[in-house]
Amino acid sequence: QVQLVESGGGLVQPGGSLRLSCVASGSISGANLMGWYRQAPGKQRELVAAVLSSGVTNYGGTVKGRFTISRDNAKNTVDLQMNSLKPEDTAVYYCNLRGLWPNGYDYWGQGTQVTVSS
């Protein structure tokens, strides 16, 4: 069983920065995808950014150029550096770990609140 623990959320003013971190405990095997999703009140959960175990990254359209995702395979961590934050970035951010090959699995963190407000 794998557990994901997020940290780094909080309140920040528009234009500010935050860094989210997620650590996965337990045994992780095979090709996998670690990523961040977010869900704002009344909206569907959406992809923020994801990174394959190979290092290939993918970003949601609204955060390109502002957010950077990185991972450390040796430490089983994934970080999200968020710059130039906007009020519309306010949401609960969830860490996700998804197994792609040879085993499929899907784990979620408990979520961390990010609020962008003056």
C-alpha positions, 0 to 999 in steps of 0.5 A: 500500500502506498500513501501520499502526503502533501505539504506546502499549501497556504495563503498567498497574495496574487503574483506570489509563489508557493511550492507544494511537495508530495512524498510517496511512502511504500514500494513503487514499481514500474513506469508511473506518472506522478502529478498534481490535480486541483479542484475548486469549489463547484468545479471538476478536478483538473490536471495541473501538471504531471511527470512520468518516471522517465521525466517527461512532463505535461501541464494543464493549459492555464498553468503553462509558463507559471508552474514547474513540476519536478520529481526525484525517483530515488526519494519518491517525491514530486514537487510543484513550484507555482509562480505568478499565482492568480486568484483563479489558482485557488483550489485544493491541490491533490497529489496523484501516483498512477501506475502505467506498466506493468502494474496499474494502480492509482493513489491520491493524497489527502489534498492541500489548500492553496488560496490566492487572495489579497 
